[in-house]
Amino acid sequence: MSSPEAVRVGVIGLGAMGAAHVETLERWVPGASVAQVFDVDVGRARAIGERCGAAVAASAEELIASAGVDAVLVAAPDPLHESLALTCLAADKPTLLEKPIATTPEGARRVVEAEVAGGRRLIQLGFMRRFDPAYVDLREAVAGGAVGTVRAVHCVHRNAQAHPSHTSDSVLVNSMIHELDCVPWLLDDPLTSVTVFASRVGAGALEDLQVAVLETRGGVVVTVEVYVNARYGYDIHTEIVGTAGTVSLTPPYGVSVRRGLSDTAGVDGRVVDGGWTSRFLDAYRIELGAWIDGIRSGRPVGPSAWDGHLADLAAFAAVASRQGGGRVTIPQEECPELYA
C-alpha cells in the first residue's frame, strides 16, 4: 500500500491463536489496526471487538469483501483454510493464513494455482519459526559453515495437552508440519522421503507420540518427535549435527526433570502452560510486523503459498506412512515462476 495510514486488518477466527494475533497487532505493530473481527462464537467476537475497537462482521465472507478491510488474517479451524484463502484471493486481499494451507494436497494445489493465476503473491503462511530469532541464528550458523557438512537433524516438538479435535493424522498435518516446513528452510535442502513410527496405544486411542525419519535431497537424515500430550508443558528442541560439530537451540549440559503434576491442571482439567504463544512471542511480533511492512511496501515476505503446499505434500506423505505405507517418497514438483 502506498498510503501512510495503518493497514486495516480483518481477523477471522478468535480462538487462542486468533486472539493472540489481535493483541499482537494492536500492541506491537504500529502500521496496523484491527478493523473487523469474526468468529462463530458471537459473544467472543463482540468481547474481543470491544476490547480492540473493531467492528464484528456477520460472516467471514462479509469481512473479506468489506471495503473497510485492507488485509485478512485467517486463524479459523484448519478445514476452512482452503476456502477462505480462495475467497481472499478472489477479493485481491493480502492474507496471513495460519497453517496448514489446506487439509488435502489437492486443496493446497488449488490455492497455489489460484494465486499464480492472479499474477502476484498475496498469501503469507503462518510458519512463525522462520521469524524466531533463535531459528534465524540457527539457519545462519549452518549457512556459515559452523558445523561443516550437515549429516543429521534432531527435532522435538511437545505440547502440554492435545486440542480435543486432534487426530492421529492431525498430529502430523497440524503439529509436525512446523518441522516439515522448518527443516528444509534451515538446511536449504528439500525433503524427499518420510517414514513414520507411532508408539503403541489402545484401539481407537490417539497415536501419540509419533516419530518421523525424514531424508533430504542432500542426504541428511532428520528425526522428528511429536508428542502432543506431554503434560509438563510446551517444549521445542532442534539440533543440527555436522562434520565439524553441532549447533542447537538448547544448552549442551545439565540434567532437568519436568513433569506434568496434578497441581499443574486448571479447574477444567487442562494443563496450565504458557504454550506456543509464549515461546514464540517474539516470532509472532516479527512475523506480523514483516507481513504488514510487506503489504505497505508492495514486497511480500515470508513463507509463501508454495511453501505451504510443499509442507502439505510432506505432511500427507507422512500420513500415508503412518497408515502403513512404510517409507514414502515425498512428491517433487516444479516451483512456479511466481515463487522462484
Phi, psi and chi 1 to 4 in degrees:
 res  aa     phi    psi   chi1   chi2   chi3   chi4
   1 MET       -  141.4  -72.1  179.4   59.8      -
   2 SER   -90.8  -17.1   58.2      -      -      -
   3 SER   -69.6  138.6  170.6      -      -      -
   4 PRO   -74.8   -8.3   28.4  -35.0      -      -
   5 GLU   -70.9  159.5  -63.2  178.4   -3.1      -
   6 ALA   -63.0  144.9      -      -      -      -
   7 VAL   -71.3  125.1  175.5      -      -      -
   8 ARG   -88.2  113.2  -61.3  168.5  -61.9  175.8
   9 VAL  -102.8  136.8  178.4      -      -      -
  10 GLY  -106.2  130.9      -      -      -      -
  11 VAL  -111.1  124.2  179.3      -      -      -
  12 ILE  -109.1  118.3  -60.0  173.2      -      -
  13 GLY    98.1  114.3      -      -      -      -
  14 LEU  -123.9   36.7  -61.0  170.1      -      -
  15 GLY   -72.6 -158.6      -      -      -      -
  16 ALA   -57.2  -43.1      -      -      -      -
  17 MET   -70.3  -49.2 -172.0   76.1  -89.9      -
  18 GLY   -62.8  -42.4      -      -      -      -
  19 ALA   -63.5  -38.7      -      -      -      -
  20 ALA   -64.3  -39.7      -      -      -      -
  21 HIS   -64.2  -39.8  -80.0  -36.7      -      -
  22 VAL   -59.6  -46.6  167.9      -      -      -
  23 GLU   -63.2  -42.3 -178.2  176.7    1.7      -
  24 THR   -63.4  -45.2  -61.0      -      -      -
  25 LEU   -60.0  -43.3  -74.5  166.0      -      -
  26 GLU   -71.6  -36.9  -73.6  -65.6  -59.9      -
  27 ARG   -92.3  -31.1  -66.8 -174.2   60.2 -171.1
  28 TRP  -124.1   -5.0  -59.3  105.9      -      -
  29 VAL  -120.8   92.2 -174.6      -      -      -
  30 PRO   -65.4  -20.5   21.6  -32.7      -      -
  31 GLY   -85.4    7.8      -      -      -      -
  32 ALA  -132.4  154.9      -      -      -      -
  33 SER  -138.8  142.8   65.4      -      -      -
  34 VAL   -84.3  110.4  178.7      -      -      -
  35 ALA   -93.2  -38.2      -      -      -      -
  36 GLN  -143.5  152.8  -67.8 -171.9   31.5      -
  37 VAL  -135.6  156.0  -64.4      -      -      -
  38 PHE  -146.9  138.4  171.4   75.5      -      -
  39 ASP  -152.4  149.8 -166.4  -87.3      -      -
  40 VAL   -65.1  -24.6  -68.0      -      -      -
  41 ASP   -83.5   94.2 -176.0  -22.0      -      -
  42 VAL   -61.7  -38.4  177.3      -      -      -
  43 GLY   -61.9  -42.4      -      -      -      -
  44 ARG   -65.3  -41.6 -178.5  172.1  178.1   80.5
  45 ALA   -61.1  -43.1      -      -      -      -
  46 ARG   -64.6  -41.2  -73.8  173.8  178.3  164.1
  47 ALA   -63.3  -45.2      -      -      -      -
  48 ILE   -70.6  -39.5  -68.9  175.6      -      -
  49 GLY   -60.4  -43.5      -      -      -      -
  50 GLU   -63.9  -38.1  -71.7  175.1    4.8      -
  51 ARG   -65.8  -35.0 -163.0  155.3   60.0 -123.1
  52 CYS  -108.7    3.2   67.4      -      -      -
  53 GLY    74.2   28.1      -      -      -      -
  54 ALA  -103.3  149.0      -      -      -      -
  55 ALA   -75.7  152.8      -      -      -      -
  56 VAL  -102.2  118.1  177.0      -      -      -
  57 ALA   -78.2  152.9      -      -      -      -
  58 ALA   -77.6  -21.1      -      -      -      -
  59 SER  -158.6  163.7   67.6      -      -      -
  60 ALA   -62.6  -39.7      -      -      -      -
  61 GLU   -65.3  -38.6  -68.5   73.9   19.5      -
  62 GLU   -64.0  -41.3  177.3 -174.6  -80.6      -
  63 LEU   -62.2  -47.0 -178.0  151.0      -      -
  64 ILE   -62.5  -39.3  -65.9  167.8      -      -
  65 ALA   -79.5  -12.8      -      -      -      -
  66 SER   -63.3  135.2  172.9      -      -      -
  67 ALA   -69.7  -13.9      -      -      -      -
  68 GLY   -90.1    6.7      -      -      -      -
  69 VAL  -122.4  121.2  168.9      -      -      -
  70 ASP   -89.0  -30.8  -58.2  -45.6      -      -
  71 ALA  -148.8  155.2      -      -      -      -
  72 VAL  -124.1  136.6 -179.1      -      -      -
  73 LEU  -113.0  121.1 -168.8  155.6      -      -
  74 VAL  -106.0  113.3  176.2      -      -      -
  75 ALA  -126.2   31.6      -      -      -      -
  76 ALA   -77.7  170.2      -      -      -      -
  77 PRO   -55.6  148.7  -28.3   36.5      -      -
  78 ASP   -50.0  -43.7  -65.4   -2.1      -      -
  79 PRO   -63.1  -14.5  -24.5   35.3      -      -
  80 LEU   -93.1   -8.6  -59.3  176.8      -      -
  81 HIS   -60.1  -47.2  -72.3 -168.9      -      -
  82 GLU   -60.2  -52.0  176.6 -167.7  -11.8      -
  83 SER   -64.6  -38.9   62.1      -      -      -
  84 LEU   -69.1  -38.2  -69.8  172.4      -      -
  85 ALA   -62.6  -43.4      -      -      -      -
  86 LEU   -64.6  -38.0  -68.6  172.0      -      -
  87 THR   -65.9  -41.0  -56.9      -      -      -
  88 CYS   -64.0  -41.2  -70.8      -      -      -
  89 LEU   -63.5  -42.3  -70.9  171.4      -      -
  90 ALA   -63.8  -29.7      -      -      -      -
  91 ALA   -88.5   -0.3      -      -      -      -
  92 ASP    61.0   40.3 -156.4   33.8      -      -
  93 LYS  -107.4  125.5  -64.2  -75.3  176.6   78.6
  94 PRO   -56.2  138.7  -22.7   33.7      -      -
  95 THR  -137.9  130.4  -56.0      -      -      -
  96 LEU   -99.1  114.3 -165.7  149.6      -      -
  97 LEU  -109.6  119.6  177.3   66.6      -      -
  98 GLU   -64.3  152.4  -82.5  -59.7  -26.0      -
  99 LYS   -73.5  156.1   53.6   75.2 -170.4  169.4
 100 PRO   -78.2  162.4   32.3  -36.7      -      -
 101 ILE   -63.0  -32.3 -173.7  172.5      -      -
 102 ALA  -161.9  166.4      -      -      -      -
 103 THR   -97.7   11.7   51.7      -      -      -
 104 THR  -145.7  153.0   65.0      -      -      -
 105 PRO   -61.6  -34.8  -21.6   32.1      -      -
 106 GLU   -65.5  -39.1  -64.8   77.5   16.9      -
 107 GLY   -64.9  -41.0      -      -      -      -
 108 ALA   -61.6  -41.2      -      -      -      -
 109 ARG   -64.8  -36.5 -170.8  173.7  -67.6  107.4
 110 ARG   -63.6  -38.2  -76.3 -170.5  -72.3  -91.7
 111 VAL   -66.0  -45.2  174.7      -      -      -
 112 VAL   -60.0  -46.7  166.9      -      -      -
 113 GLU   -63.1  -37.5  -70.5  172.6  -10.8      -
 114 ALA   -67.3  -39.1      -      -      -      -
 115 GLU   -69.4  -42.0 -172.7  171.8   51.7      -
 116 VAL   -61.1  -41.3  169.3      -      -      -
 117 ALA   -62.2  -31.5      -      -      -      -
 118 GLY   -76.2  -18.9      -      -      -      -
 119 GLY    86.6    2.1      -      -      -      -
 120 ARG  -154.1  152.9   68.9 -174.9 -175.9  110.9
 121 ARG   -73.9  124.1  -85.4 -169.2   57.1 -174.1
 122 LEU  -121.7  -20.0  -72.8  171.0      -      -
 123 ILE  -103.7  131.8  -67.7  176.0      -      -
 124 GLN  -116.6  127.5  177.3  177.8  -41.0      -
 125 LEU   -82.2  146.1 -101.7  -70.0      -      -
 126 GLY   -82.7   50.4      -      -      -      -
 127 PHE   -88.6   83.3  -70.6  125.9      -      -
 128 MET   -70.0  -18.4   77.8  -67.4 -175.4      -
 129 ARG   -62.3  -26.7  -66.7 -170.4 -170.3 -175.7
 130 ARG   -65.5  -15.5  -64.5 -167.5 -175.4 -156.8
 131 PHE  -105.1   -7.6  -63.4   92.3      -      -
 132 ASP   -68.7  127.2 -178.4   68.8      -      -
 133 PRO   -55.2  -38.9  -28.9   36.7      -      -
 134 ALA   -67.0  -41.9      -      -      -      -
 135 TYR   -67.3  -37.0  -87.5   93.0      -      -
 136 VAL   -62.1  -43.0  170.9      -      -      -
 137 ASP   -63.7  -39.3  -72.5  -12.8      -      -
 138 LEU   -61.9  -44.7 -165.8   62.8      -      -
 139 ARG   -63.6  -42.5 -175.3  173.1 -170.1 -107.9
 140 GLU   -66.0  -35.1  -69.5  177.0   -8.5      -
 141 ALA   -63.6  -42.5      -      -      -      -
 142 VAL   -66.3  -46.9  171.5      -      -      -
 143 ALA   -63.0  -31.2      -      -      -      -
 144 GLY   -82.8    0.9      -      -      -      -
 145 GLY    83.5   16.9      -      -      -      -
 146 ALA   -61.7  -28.5      -      -      -      -
 147 VAL  -113.0   10.1  -61.3      -      -      -
 148 GLY    74.5 -143.8      -      -      -      -
 149 THR   -80.3  125.9  -58.9      -      -      -
 150 VAL   -71.5  132.8  176.1      -      -      -
 151 ARG  -112.2  -33.8  -62.8  -62.3 -167.4 -150.3
 152 ALA  -152.0  156.6      -      -      -      -
 153 VAL  -134.5  138.4 -179.3      -      -      -
 154 HIS  -124.5  124.5  -56.4  -68.2      -      -
 155 CYS  -125.1  142.5  -56.4      -      -      -
 156 VAL  -128.5  133.4  171.6      -      -      -
 157 HIS  -137.7  106.0 -179.9  163.3      -      -
 158 ARG  -124.8  138.5  -61.2  174.7 -174.8  150.9
 159 ASN  -114.2  154.3  -68.9   75.0      -      -
 160 ALA   -66.5  -43.5      -      -      -      -
 161 GLN  -154.3  137.3 -172.3  172.7   41.9      -
 162 ALA   -70.9  146.7      -      -      -      -
 163 HIS   -64.7  144.2 -170.1  -83.4      -      -
 164 PRO   -55.4  -24.2  -25.0   33.3      -      -
 165 SER   -83.8   -4.9   65.6      -      -      -
 166 HIS   -61.4  139.2 -113.5  -40.9      -      -
 167 THR  -122.4  171.3   66.5      -      -      -
 168 SER   -61.2  -33.7  -62.5      -      -      -
 169 ASP   -72.9  -39.3  -73.9  -10.1      -      -
 170 SER   -71.2  -17.7   70.9      -      -      -
 171 VAL   -56.2  -34.6  169.6      -      -      -
 172 LEU   -86.3  -46.5  -56.8  168.0      -      -
 173 VAL   -78.9  -28.1  177.6      -      -      -
 174 ASN  -104.2  -33.3 -176.3  -80.8      -      -
 175 SER  -102.0  -60.9  -64.6      -      -      -
 176 MET   -62.6  -17.8 -169.2 -177.5  -71.3      -
 177 ILE   -57.4  -26.2 -160.9  165.8      -      -
 178 HIS   -61.4  -46.4  -83.3  -64.6      -      -
 179 GLU   -68.5  -34.2  -77.2   74.7   21.9      -
 180 LEU   -66.4  -25.8  -60.8  176.8      -      -
 181 ASP   -87.0  -42.5  169.8   73.4      -      -
 182 CYS   -71.2  -41.8 -169.7      -      -      -
 183 VAL   -61.3  -50.5  167.4      -      -      -
 184 PRO   -62.6  -30.4    7.3  -14.7      -      -
 185 TRP   -69.4  -42.6  172.1   75.8      -      -
 186 LEU   -61.5  -39.7  -74.7  169.8      -      -
 187 LEU   -96.2  -14.2  -56.3 -177.9      -      -
 188 ASP    53.9   49.6 -167.0   23.4      -      -
 189 ASP  -151.4  113.0 -171.0    7.8      -      -
 190 PRO   -70.1  152.7   23.6  -32.6      -      -
 191 LEU   -78.6  142.5  -56.9  175.3      -      -
 192 THR  -121.3  -24.2   56.9      -      -      -
 193 SER  -154.8  161.7   69.2      -      -      -
 194 VAL  -147.7  141.2   56.2      -      -      -
 195 THR  -131.1  126.4  -49.5      -      -      -
 196 VAL  -112.4  135.1  173.8      -      -      -
 197 PHE  -120.9  134.7  -56.3   87.7      -      -
 198 ALA  -119.2  141.0      -      -      -      -
 199 SER   -61.9  147.5  -64.6      -      -      -
 200 ARG   -73.1  128.5 -173.9  178.6  -58.2  166.0
 201 VAL  -131.3  172.7  -64.0      -      -      -
 202 GLY   -68.1  161.4      -      -      -      -
 203 ALA   -58.0  129.0      -      -      -      -
 204 GLY    82.7   -5.9      -      -      -      -
 205 ALA   -81.4  157.5      -      -      -      -
 206 LEU   -62.8  128.5  177.9   70.3      -      -
 207 GLU   -78.3   99.5  -69.3 -171.1   -0.7      -
 208 ASP  -150.0  115.7 -177.2   33.7      -      -
 209 LEU   -96.7  165.5   70.6 -157.7      -      -
 210 GLN  -126.6  143.5  -62.9 -173.9   36.8      -
 211 VAL  -124.2  129.5  175.0      -      -      -
 212 ALA  -110.3  139.5      -      -      -      -
 213 VAL  -108.9  115.4  178.0      -      -      -
 214 LEU  -106.9  152.3  -55.4  163.1      -      -
 215 GLU  -125.8  145.2  -61.4  166.2   68.1      -
 216 THR  -108.9  166.4   75.2      -      -      -
 217 ARG   -59.8  -33.6 -176.3  178.6  -63.3  168.2
 218 GLY   -83.3    1.2      -      -      -      -
 219 GLY    93.2   10.6      -      -      -      -
 220 VAL   -79.3  139.3  178.5      -      -      -
 221 VAL  -102.0  133.0  177.4      -      -      -
 222 VAL  -126.6  131.6 -177.5      -      -      -
 223 THR  -110.1  137.1   62.5      -      -      -
 224 VAL  -132.2  118.3 -178.7      -      -      -
 225 GLU  -101.8  127.8  173.8 -149.6  -50.4      -
 226 VAL  -121.8  127.7  174.7      -      -      -
 227 TYR  -136.7  104.4 -173.0   17.9      -      -
 228 VAL   -92.3   -0.5  -64.9      -      -      -
 229 ASN  -128.9   49.8  -78.2  -63.7      -      -
 230 ALA   -72.2  -14.7      -      -      -      -
 231 ARG    71.5  -45.5  -61.7  -65.3  -62.2  172.0
 232 TYR   -75.3  -16.8   69.2   85.4      -      -
 233 GLY   148.2 -173.9      -      -      -      -
 234 TYR   -90.1  131.0 -176.2   69.7      -      -
 235 ASP  -147.8  126.1 -159.1    0.5      -      -
 236 ILE  -128.9  128.3  -61.8  -66.5      -      -
 237 HIS  -130.8  145.5  -59.2  -53.9      -      -
 238 THR  -145.5  129.3  -60.0      -      -      -
 239 GLU  -129.4  135.3  179.9 -174.6   18.5      -
 240 ILE  -115.7  124.9  -60.8  175.1      -      -
 241 VAL  -110.2  129.3 -176.6      -      -      -
 242 GLY  -132.2 -176.9      -      -      -      -
 243 THR   -70.8  -16.0   54.5      -      -      -
 244 ALA  -115.0    2.6      -      -      -      -
 245 GLY   149.1 -164.8      -      -      -      -
 246 THR  -132.3  157.0   75.5      -      -      -
 247 VAL  -134.5  138.0   59.1      -      -      -
 248 SER  -144.9  154.6  174.4      -      -      -
 249 LEU   -79.5  -12.2  -64.3  179.5      -      -
 250 THR  -113.0  154.9   58.2      -      -      -
 251 PRO   -62.0  145.6  -21.1   32.2      -      -
 252 PRO   -81.0  -17.3   28.8  -34.5      -      -
 253 TYR  -130.3  164.1  -56.6  113.9      -      -
 254 GLY   104.0  161.3      -      -      -      -
 255 VAL  -126.4  135.6  174.5      -      -      -
 256 SER  -140.0  150.8   66.1      -      -      -
 257 VAL  -121.0  126.4  176.1      -      -      -
 258 ARG  -126.0  125.4  -60.8  173.4   64.8 -176.2
 259 ARG  -129.3  151.9  -59.4  179.5   58.6 -164.5
 260 GLY   -90.9   84.2      -      -      -      -
 261 LEU   -79.3  162.6  -57.8  176.4      -      -
 262 SER   -63.1  -29.1   59.3      -      -      -
 263 ASP   -81.1    4.4   60.6    2.2      -      -
 264 THR   -92.1   -3.3   64.0      -      -      -
 265 ALA   -87.9  141.4      -      -      -      -
 266 GLY   -79.5 -178.4      -      -      -      -
 267 VAL   -64.6  -23.6  -66.0      -      -      -
 268 ASP   -98.3   10.6   59.2   -4.0      -      -
 269 GLY    90.3   -5.8      -      -      -      -
 270 ARG   -80.4  147.8  -68.6  178.9  -60.4  171.6
 271 VAL   -70.5  134.1  174.6      -      -      -
 272 VAL   -86.5  118.1  177.1      -      -      -
 273 ASP  -158.5  143.9  175.5   65.3      -      -
 274 GLY   -62.6  -30.6      -      -      -      -
 275 GLY    70.7 -167.6      -      -      -      -
 276 TRP   -66.1  -31.0   70.0   91.8      -      -
 277 THR   -67.4  -27.9   54.2      -      -      -
 278 SER   -79.5  -47.7  -64.6      -      -      -
 279 ARG   -59.9  -39.3  162.3   60.2 -177.2   86.3
 280 PHE  -109.0   29.5  -72.3  105.8      -      -
 281 LEU   -57.3  -47.7 -176.0   61.2      -      -
 282 ASP   -64.5  -38.7  -73.1  -20.2      -      -
 283 ALA   -61.5  -42.8      -      -      -      -
 284 TYR   -64.9  -40.1  -73.8  122.9      -      -
 285 ARG   -62.1  -46.1  -68.0  171.5 -178.8  169.3
 286 ILE   -67.3  -42.1  -63.0  167.1      -      -
 287 GLU   -58.3  -50.6  173.3 -169.7   48.6      -
 288 LEU   -68.3  -37.5  -68.9  176.3      -      -
 289 GLY   -62.9  -42.1      -      -      -      -
 290 ALA   -66.6  -38.5      -      -      -      -
 291 TRP   -61.2  -48.8  176.2   52.4      -      -
 292 ILE   -64.8  -42.1  -65.4  -61.2      -      -
 293 ASP   -61.3  -38.8  -72.7  -14.3      -      -
 294 GLY   -65.1  -37.4      -      -      -      -
 295 ILE   -65.7  -44.7  -66.5  169.9      -      -
 296 ARG   -67.4  -34.3  -66.2  171.6   66.8   88.4
 297 SER   -88.8  -15.7   67.9      -      -      -
 298 GLY    77.4   15.0      -      -      -      -
 299 ARG  -120.3   96.5  -66.3 -171.9  -65.3  -87.4
 300 PRO   -60.0  145.7  -12.2   21.7      -      -
 301 VAL  -131.3  172.9  -62.0      -      -      -
 302 GLY    77.7 -178.3      -      -      -      -
 303 PRO   -62.6  135.3   16.6  -27.2      -      -
 304 SER   -97.0  176.7   66.4      -      -      -
 305 ALA   -58.7  -35.3      -      -      -      -
 306 TRP   -63.3  -41.7  179.3 -109.8      -      -
 307 ASP   -61.4  -40.1  -65.7  -48.8      -      -
 308 GLY   -63.2  -38.4      -      -      -      -
 309 HIS   -65.4  -44.3  176.3   49.6      -      -
 310 LEU   -61.8  -41.3  -66.3  179.9      -      -
 311 ALA   -64.0  -38.9      -      -      -      -
 312 ASP   -64.0  -42.5 -106.9   28.3      -      -
 313 LEU   -57.9  -42.4  -70.5  175.7      -      -
 314 ALA   -68.5  -41.0      -      -      -      -
 315 ALA   -63.9  -41.5      -      -      -      -
 316 PHE   -79.5  -22.5  -76.5   96.2      -      -
 317 ALA   -66.5  -38.3      -      -      -      -
 318 ALA   -64.6  -40.2      -      -      -      -
 319 VAL   -60.2  -45.1  168.3      -      -      -
 320 ALA   -60.4  -39.4      -      -      -      -
 321 SER   -66.0  -45.1  174.7      -      -      -
 322 ARG   -60.8  -33.8 -173.9 -161.9   68.4   78.3
 323 GLN   -82.8   11.8  -66.6  177.1  -13.1      -
 324 GLY   113.6    8.1      -      -      -      -
 325 GLY   -84.0   -4.9      -      -      -      -
 326 GLY    66.8 -137.6      -      -      -      -
 327 ARG   -79.0  119.3  179.7  179.5 -179.9  -88.3
 328 VAL  -113.8  130.5  175.5      -      -      -
 329 THR   -74.3  132.9  -62.0      -      -      -
 330 ILE   -85.0  125.6  -62.4  169.8      -      -
 331 PRO   -56.3  139.4  -23.6   33.7      -      -
 332 GLN  -110.0  124.1  -54.7  -65.0  -60.0      -
 333 GLU  -124.8  150.9  -61.8 -175.8    0.1      -
 334 GLU   -73.5  131.8 -174.7  175.9   -6.9      -
 335 CYS   -72.7  126.1  178.9      -      -      -
 336 PRO   -61.7  150.7  -23.1   34.2      -      -
 337 GLU   -56.8  -31.9 -174.7  177.4  -13.7      -
 338 LEU   -57.3  -30.9  179.7   64.8      -      -
 339 TYR  -104.6   -0.8  -52.4  108.6      -      -
 340 ALA   -70.2      -      -      -      -      -
